[in-house]
Amino acid sequence: MNETEEQVLSLLDKVRPYLVRDGGDIELLKIEDGVVYVKMMGACDGCIAIDITLKEGIERMLLENVPGVIGVVSL
């Protein structure tokens, strides 16, 4: 595991309790060329607010805190 992956996982662990509280979860699939690929699970999968959660919450947090990250994509 490299430093970027460790930083991403650490930050995802910080938001996970909020997702779990609402019946969802997030899984890191891979990091490729600065893009973090995640899988949204449970209530998050298909939620109408997922774009806001992903872009305004998770992506913003990763862009501000993890050097080299340029975006987040949910698969």
Summary of the structure (lengths in Angstrom):
residues: 75
radius of gyration: 11.4
end to end distance: 21.2
largest distance: 33.2
contacts: 208
relative contact order: 0.22
helix: 47%
strand: 28%
